[in-house]
Amino acid sequence: MAITIQDLRDIVEQTSHTNPHLTSRLEKAAFLLLLRPVVELEANRSRVMSEDGLRWYEIQDGHCDCADYSRHGPGHPCKHRLAVALLQILRDGSQKQPVEAGSLRL
């Protein structure tokens, strides 16, 4: 199944509708998926390039090493974690279901 930009838009829109506080981060996560590498290294471990393209952030077992995540603490939905979660939803083909923040595999 081919993944389209419209699929990504639909997920961001659905998730933003039910979780308006995440709208800005979801849009930034979508930007990362479209324009920066998001690399799944192994189970529960990924790397996401920064918005400016100058550094990589590692997400491992749901934790990100970015400053935003460090500042807010465990469970914080930083844009890097959201990018990985959005990619997983797109790959699983589950974008046809309404997306709740709690269902994002962060």
N, C-alpha and C positions, 0 to 999 in steps of 0.2 A: 504494500500500500504506500503510495507516495504521500509525503507530508507536504502540505502547502502553507503559504504565509497566511491564508485565510483560516486554516486550522489553528495556527498560533494566535491570530487575532481573536478567534472565537473563545479560546481558553482564557485569554487575558480578560476579555469582556465578561465572560461568565463568572470568573473568579473575582473580578473587581466589583461586579454587581452584588455579590454576597459578602464581599470583604473590602469595602471602599477604602479602608485604611491602608490596603496593600497596593492600590492602583499605581502609584508612582514607581514603587519597587518592581512590580510586575512588568510595567512598560520598559524599565531599564533592563530587566532580565530578558525580555523579548529582544531588545536591542543586542544584548550580548549573544543570544542564539543566532541572530541574523548576521552579525558583523564580526564576531570574535570567535576564536576556537573554544569549544567546550568539549573536553576530552574525558571519556570514561576510561580510567586506568585499570580498574578491577572492581569487584563487588564493593560497594560502599566507599569508593574513592574516585574522585574526579578532579580535574583541573579546569579552571575557567580563566581566560585572559581578562584583564581589567578593561574598563571602557576606553582608556587612553592607549591601550595596546602596549604598555611599557612593562607590565609585570603579570605574573600568574598568581592565582589564589587556589589553594587546595582545599577541597571539601572531603573530609574523611569521617565516616561514621556520623554524618549529620552535622559536623562542626566545620566552620570555615575559618581560615587564618587571616581574614580581612579585618581592618580596624573597626568597621561598623559592627561586625559580629562580636569582636572582642569587647567593644564598648558596651553593648547591650546584653551580652551574656548568652548562655546556652538556650537554644530554641528560637533565637531571633531570626526572622526570615530575611536575611540579607539578599541582595540581588543575585549573588553568585549561587547561593543555595536554591533560590527560586528558579534560576536558569536551568540548573540540573533537574529540578523537579518538573519543570515544563517540558524539557527534553524527554524525560521518562514518560510523561503522559502522552506526548506526541508519538513516541515509539510504540507504546502499548496500544495506541488506537482508542484510548478511552476519552477522547475529547468530545464524544457525542453525549457524554453524561455531564450534568451540572457539576461544577468543581467547587468544593468547599475547601477553605484553607486547611482544615484539619486532614483532608485527604491528600494534600500535597506531601509527597514523600521527601521531607526535608532532612 
